[in-house]
Structure formats: C-alpha cells, structure tokens
Amino acid sequence: MSSTFASAFAPRPAYTARTRSLSHPFSNGNLNRGHHNEMSRLSESISSSNNRTINASDKKQSLSSFLSVLWRFTRPHTIIGSALAIPSLHILAAPSYSEALTIRSFCSMIYAMIPALLMNLYITGLNQLTDVEIDKINKPNLPIASGDLSIRDATITVVVSLVLSLLLSVAGSPAFASEGLNMALGMSALLGTIYSLPPFRLKRFPLLAAFCIVSVRGAVINAGFFAHAKAVAYGGVAATGSSSVLQCLFTDPRCFLSSLYYAVFGLVIALMKDVPDIKGDKLSNIRTVSVRLGAKTVYRAMHRLLTGLFWGAGILFFRGALVTSSSSTTTMAVRLGRAIVGIAALLAGASVQKEAQPVDPENPKEVYNFYMHLWKLFYLSYFFLPLAR
C-alpha cells in the first residue's frame, strides 16, 4: 500500500518543450514545417508567373525586333515615296478639289496603295538579295548584309510580296480595277526584276540601269496611277482600252508634265545613289556611271541638274500664275496654287545648292547624307503636286 501510495505521489517526468513539440499537433515544429511548405508553394507560383511574364516579354521583344528588321528591309525612303505618290496623283487627276475628297476616291487610293507598297517591297528586297556581297562593303547596316535577316526569310518575304501584289491587282474588286493600275504594277515588277536578277542584271550597264529607275519613277508610276485615278475614282473615258495610260500621258498636260518632272528627278536619284557606292561596285565589277566618270563629275552634274529642274519649274509656275486671265473662284484658286508651287520649287532649288556646297564627293558618308536630303525634297514635291494645275 505504501508503495502504491508512493508511486501515486511520485514526481512525474518533466513536460518539456521538446516533449510538447513532438506530441502536440500544433507544436512549433509542425507550424514551421507547414509554413515552410506554404512558402515553397508560393515561391513556385511566383517563379512560374515570372517565367510566363518573361516568355510573353520575349515574344513581344522578338516581334518588335522582326518588325524593325522588316521595316529596314523595305528601304523606308523608297516606300514612303510610293505611299505619297498615290494620293497626290489622285488629287491631281481630280476634275476639282471637291471631287477628290469623296469616299470613292479614298477607296481607289487604298485599293492602289496596298499592292503598290507590296511591289515596292518586292523590288527593293530583290535588289538586296542579289547584292549581299556588295552591300557588305557599301551598306553593311542593311538587314541581310548585317546578318539580322536570313536569306531564307528575305526570299520568302520577297516572293510573298510579289504574289500578293499581283493577286490584289488582278483578282480584286472589278469596280476598282483598272488598266493603269495593272500597267504600273506589271511594269514595275518586270523592270525591277531584270534590273537586279541574273542573267539580265541590267544594273551592270549604266544606261539600262538608269532607264529602269527613270521609267519606274517617271512614266510607270505617275502615268499609271494618274490613269487609274481618272478611270476608277472619277469615271474617266480611259477606264477601258489598251491606250488609256497613253491617252492620259499624251493628252493631259498634268499627267505629262508630272511624269516628265519625276523622270528627271528619278534620273538624279538613280545616278546619285551610286556615288557613295563606288568602292563596292568596283570590287564587284559593276561599271556604274560613277565608276566610269568618277564621283566628282557625277555628283556635280546631278546636283546642278536638280537645281535647274526646281528653278525651271518655279519660274514656269510663277509665269502660269501671272498670265491666267479670269476672275472666277476656280481660276483664283488655281492661280494661288501655282504661286505656292513656284515658291516651293525655288526654295527647293536653293536648298539643293546650300546642302551640296560643303559635301566632299569622295566622302561616301557625306554624299549619302546629301542623297537622303534629295529624298526629302522628293517627298515635298509630291506634297505640293496637287496644286500644280
């Protein structure tokens, strides 16, 4: 009995923190392990979310990079010129300014512009594909020459652009199709192909190379899209028949003079663009006019020719503004437009002279900068063209 009593009142084992932690379901150890597991799951969730964000960011950056390369591949200064030409020629071809601002005229512009820009991409892209080794010397920053665009991707882009351009013009809406548009796209494709692609590669022959560029920038674009505008946007009599473009070219002074003006401007661009490229052209045995005659001769002749073109146009339009003899509202508007064109042309000629003076024709970078200045004047010419009535 005494032993039973003693055991009943014997001291119990100490209820230590260690014992509690092992036996109680809400002990600190269990809580710590639960907290650790929860933190692990949260960390994995955050990591997964971050990976998705990074992947989305990488895709956006990749798309942005591709679009940037594609834009460089289009040779932006040429595609901007084509984009400005079409609306400008539509307004010039309109019987009046009010008729140029219609839904049908706008639809005609868009219908022509999309395949025209695709054709521009085909021509400039094909030229880069066939000039990779030359561009590595003359223009190493171009997408293919710099390695930013593969030959395969460039080829796909060029072929798709050509096919889409021709399909849109031929298989599009009959209400907006025209012989002028088909001629402009077809002749551009033909001349652009034989200019760059072997076995023709007309760029090897100075006169034939200049002929291709002058033809496209002169009669093909201006007469073609002018005829398209008259036929589609304004219901001209030249809507059908194989002579519609020729009719516009030889019976409408606006079409003829604009084509002549841009043919001369195109000649300046064609020859000036080769001046900074003499080194690569010599190594590749491309006998351009600059290679044959020298950079100084071509540079001086072309900037003087362009100055004469601007000043000659300016004087003619001033004379046209002064000799018009009628006080009607339409005539006053035409007279004012001619005066504005005259002033713009004289200022453009002065700009050519000013920018040309400090340029060293033997310095490719300086000549290239001057060449790009000529493109700005090219854009401005299309900006003022609708006033040239």
C-alpha positions in Angstrom: 0.0 0.0 0.0 2.8 2.3 0.9 4.4 1.6 -2.5 1.2 2.3 -4.3 0.7 5.5 -2.4 4.4 6.4 -3.0 4.0 5.8 -6.7 0.9 7.8 -6.9 2.6 10.8 -5.4 6.0 10.3 -7.1 7.2 13.2 -9.3 6.1 13.0 -12.9 8.6 13.4 -15.9 9.2 17.0 -16.8 6.8 18.3 -19.6 9.5 19.9 -21.5 9.2 22.0 -24.7 10.8 19.1 -26.6 8.1 16.7 -25.4 5.4 19.2 -26.3 6.8 19.8 -29.7 6.8 16.1 -30.6 3.4 15.3 -29.2 1.1 18.3 -29.9 -0.3 18.7 -33.4 0.1 22.5 -33.3 3.6 22.4 -32.0 6.2 25.0 -33.2 7.9 22.3 -35.4 4.7 21.4 -37.2 3.8 25.0 -37.6 7.3 25.7 -39.0 7.1 22.8 -41.5 3.6 24.0 -42.6 4.9 27.5 -43.0 7.9 26.2 -45.0 5.7 24.2 -47.3 3.3 27.1 -47.9 6.3 29.4 -48.7 7.7 26.8 -51.1 4.3 26.6 -53.0 4.1 30.4 -53.1 7.7 30.7 -54.3 7.0 28.1 -57.1 3.8 30.0 -58.1 5.7 33.3 -58.2 8.5 31.7 -60.2 6.0 30.2 -62.7 4.3 33.6 -63.1 7.6 35.3 -63.6 8.6 32.7 -66.3 5.3 33.4 -68.1 5.8 37.1 -67.9 9.4 36.7 -69.2 8.2 34.5 -72.1 5.5 37.0 -73.0 8.0 39.8 -72.8 10.5 37.8 -75.0 7.8 37.2 -77.6 6.9 40.9 -77.7 10.6 41.8 -78.0 11.0 39.2 -80.7 8.0 40.5 -82.7 9.2 44.1 -82.3 12.7 43.2 -83.4 11.3 41.4 -86.5 9.1 44.3 -87.5 12.1 46.7 -87.1 14.2 44.5 -89.4 11.3 44.2 -91.9 10.9 48.0 -91.9 14.6 48.4 -92.7 14.3 45.7 -95.4 11.7 47.8 -97.2 14.2 50.7 -97.6 11.8 53.2 -96.0 12.9 56.2 -98.1 11.6 54.4 -101.2 8.4 53.1 -99.7 7.5 56.5 -98.3 7.9 58.0 -101.7 5.5 55.4 -103.2 3.0 55.9 -100.4 2.9 59.7 -101.0 2.7 59.4 -104.8 -0.7 57.6 -105.0 -2.9 60.1 -103.0 -1.0 63.0 -104.6 -1.7 61.8 -108.1 -5.4 61.1 -107.2 -5.9 64.7 -106.2 -4.0 66.0 -109.2 -6.2 63.9 -111.5 -9.4 65.1 -109.9 -11.5 67.5 -112.0 -11.8 69.6 -108.9 -10.6 69.5 -105.3 -14.1 68.8 -104.0 -14.3 65.7 -106.2 -11.0 64.5 -104.8 -12.5 64.4 -101.3 -15.0 61.6 -101.8 -15.4 58.0 -100.5 -14.9 56.5 -103.9 -11.6 58.5 -104.4 -10.4 57.4 -101.0 -11.2 53.7 -101.7 -9.4 54.0 -105.1 -6.3 55.3 -103.3 -6.3 52.4 -100.8 -7.0 49.8 -103.5 -4.0 51.0 -105.4 -1.7 51.7 -102.4 -1.6 48.2 -100.8 -0.4 46.3 -103.9 1.9 49.2 -104.8 3.7 49.1 -101.4 4.0 45.3 -101.7 5.5 45.7 -105.1 7.9 48.3 -103.7 9.0 45.8 -101.1 9.5 43.1 -103.7 11.7 45.4 -105.9 13.9 46.7 -103.0 14.1 43.3 -101.3 15.1 41.5 -104.5 17.9 44.1 -105.1 19.2 43.4 -101.6 19.1 39.6 -102.1 21.2 39.9 -105.2 23.6 42.4 -103.8 24.6 40.8 -100.4 28.3 40.8 -101.0 28.3 44.4 -102.4 26.2 45.6 -99.5 28.6 44.2 -97.0 31.0 46.8 -98.3 28.8 49.7 -99.3 25.8 49.3 -96.9 26.8 46.9 -94.1 23.9 48.0 -91.9 21.2 46.6 -94.3 19.4 43.6 -92.7 20.8 40.8 -94.9 24.3 42.2 -95.0 24.4 42.7 -91.3 23.0 39.2 -90.6 19.8 40.5 -89.0 17.7 38.8 -91.7 18.4 35.4 -93.2 18.5 34.7 -96.9 15.6 32.3 -96.4 13.4 34.7 -94.6 14.2 37.5 -97.1 13.4 35.3 -100.0 10.0 34.3 -98.5 9.2 37.9 -97.9 10.1 38.9 -101.4 8.1 36.1 -103.1 5.0 36.6 -100.9 5.1 40.4 -101.6 5.2 39.8 -105.4 2.4 37.2 -105.4 0.1 39.3 -103.1 0.7 42.4 -105.1 -0.2 40.9 -108.4 -3.1 38.9 -107.0 -4.6 42.0 -105.3 -4.5 43.9 -108.6 -5.9 41.1 -110.8 -8.3 39.3 -108.5 -9.5 42.2 -106.6 -12.8 44.2 -106.9 -13.7 44.8 -110.6 -15.1 48.2 -109.5 -11.6 49.4 -108.6 -9.5 47.5 -111.1 -8.0 49.4 -114.0 -5.6 49.1 -116.8 -3.5 51.9 -115.3 -3.0 50.0 -112.0 -2.2 46.8 -113.8 0.3 48.5 -116.0 2.0 50.3 -113.1 2.4 47.1 -111.1 3.3 44.8 -114.0 5.9 47.2 -115.5 7.4 47.8 -112.0 7.7 44.1 -111.4 9.3 43.5 -114.9 11.8 46.4 -114.7 12.6 45.7 -111.0 13.3 42.0 -111.8 15.5 42.5 -114.8 17.3 45.3 -113.0 18.5 43.0 -110.2 18.2 39.4 -111.2 20.7 37.4 -113.3 21.0 36.7 -116.2 19.7 40.2 -117.1 21.0 42.2 -114.1 20.7 45.5 -116.0 22.3 47.3 -113.1 25.6 46.3 -114.6 25.0 48.6 -117.5 24.8 52.3 -116.6 22.3 53.4 -119.3 20.0 50.5 -118.9 20.1 50.8 -115.1 19.2 54.5 -115.3 16.4 53.7 -117.8 14.8 51.2 -115.4 14.8 53.7 -112.5 13.7 56.7 -114.6 10.9 54.7 -116.2 9.5 53.5 -112.9 9.8 56.8 -111.1 8.6 58.7 -114.2 6.0 57.3 -116.5 5.2 54.0 -114.9 4.2 55.3 -111.5 2.9 58.8 -112.5 1.1 57.9 -115.7 -0.1 54.6 -114.4 -1.7 55.8 -111.1 -2.9 59.0 -112.8 -4.8 56.9 -115.3 -6.1 54.6 -112.5 -7.4 57.6 -110.6 -9.2 59.1 -113.7 -10.7 55.7 -114.6 -11.8 54.5 -111.2 -12.2 57.5 -108.9 -13.6 60.0 -111.4 -15.1 57.8 -114.1 -12.8 58.9 -116.9 -13.3 57.7 -120.5 -10.0 55.9 -120.2 -11.4 53.2 -118.0 -11.0 50.6 -120.7 -8.8 50.0 -123.7 -5.1 49.4 -124.0 -4.4 53.0 -124.8 -5.8 54.5 -121.6 -2.4 55.2 -120.0 -1.0 56.6 -123.2 -4.1 58.8 -123.6 -3.5 60.3 -120.2 0.2 60.7 -120.8 -0.2 62.5 -124.2 -3.5 64.3 -123.9 -3.5 65.6 -120.3 -0.8 68.2 -119.5 -0.9 67.4 -115.8 -0.1 63.8 -116.4 2.6 64.5 -119.0 4.4 67.3 -117.0 4.3 65.4 -113.7 5.8 62.3 -115.4 8.5 64.4 -117.1 9.4 66.1 -113.8 9.7 62.9 -111.9 11.6 61.2 -114.7 14.3 63.9 -114.4 14.2 63.6 -110.6 14.4 59.8 -110.9 17.5 60.2 -113.1 19.2 62.3 -110.4 18.3 59.7 -107.7 19.4 56.8 -110.0 22.9 58.3 -110.6 23.4 60.0 -107.2 22.7 56.8 -105.3 25.8 55.1 -106.9 28.2 57.9 -106.0 28.8 56.7 -102.4 28.9 53.0 -103.6 31.9 53.2 -105.9 34.2 51.1 -103.7 31.9 48.0 -103.6 30.8 48.4 -107.2 34.4 48.4 -108.4 35.2 45.3 -106.5 32.1 43.6 -107.9 32.8 44.8 -111.4 29.6 46.8 -111.6 30.5 49.6 -114.0 28.1 52.3 -112.9 28.3 55.9 -114.3 30.1 56.9 -111.1 32.7 54.2 -111.5 33.3 55.2 -115.2 33.2 59.0 -114.8 34.2 59.5 -111.2 32.4 60.6 -108.1 33.0 64.4 -108.5 31.8 64.5 -112.1 28.5 62.7 -111.4 27.9 64.5 -108.1 28.3 68.0 -109.6 26.3 67.2 -112.7 23.4 65.7 -110.8 23.0 68.4 -108.1 23.2 71.1 -110.9 20.6 69.2 -112.9 18.2 69.0 -109.9 18.7 72.7 -109.1 17.9 73.6 -112.7 14.8 71.4 -112.5 13.5 73.1 -109.4 14.3 76.6 -110.6 12.9 76.0 -114.0 9.6 74.6 -112.6 9.4 77.5 -110.2 9.7 80.1 -113.0 7.2 78.3 -115.1 4.6 78.1 -112.3 5.1 81.8 -111.4 4.5 82.7 -115.0 1.4 80.5 -115.1 0.1 82.2 -112.0 0.5 85.7 -113.6 -0.8 85.0 -117.1 -4.1 83.4 -116.1 -6.9 85.7 -117.2 -10.2 85.2 -115.4 -11.6 86.3 -112.1 -13.6 83.2 -111.3 -13.2 81.5 -107.9 -11.8 78.4 -109.6 -9.2 80.3 -111.5 -8.1 82.3 -108.5 -7.6 79.0 -106.6 -5.6 77.6 -109.5 -3.6 80.9 -109.6 -2.8 80.7 -105.9 -1.8 77.0 -106.2 0.6 77.8 -109.0 2.2 80.6 -107.0 2.7 78.3 -104.0 4.2 75.6 -106.2 6.5 78.3 -107.7 7.7 79.5 -104.3 8.3 75.9 -103.1 10.2 75.0 -106.2 12.5 78.0 -105.9 13.2 77.3 -102.3 13.9 73.6 -103.0 16.4 74.6 -105.6 18.1 76.9 -103.1 18.1 74.1 -100.6 19.9 71.8 -103.1 22.6 74.4 -103.6 23.1 75.0 -99.9 23.3 71.4 -98.9 25.6 70.5 -101.9 28.3 73.1 -101.3 30.0 71.6 -98.2 29.9 68.0 -99.4 33.0 66.2 -100.4 32.1 63.9 -103.4 34.8 61.5 -102.4 33.4 61.1 -98.9 30.7 58.3 -99.0 29.0 59.3 -95.8 28.6 63.0 -96.8 27.3 62.1 -100.2 24.8 59.6 -98.7 23.5 62.3 -96.3 23.0 64.6 -99.3 21.3 61.8 -101.2 18.9 61.3 -98.3 18.2 65.1 -98.4 17.2 64.7 -102.0 14.6 62.1 -100.9 13.1 64.7 -98.5 12.7 67.1 -101.5 11.2 64.2 -103.4 8.5 63.8 -100.7 7.9 67.5 -100.7 7.4 67.5 -104.4 4.5 65.0 -104.1 3.1 67.1 -101.2 2.8 70.2 -103.5 1.9 68.3 -106.7 -1.9 68.5 -106.2 -1.5 72.3 -106.5 0.3 72.0 -109.8 -2.8 72.7 -112.1 
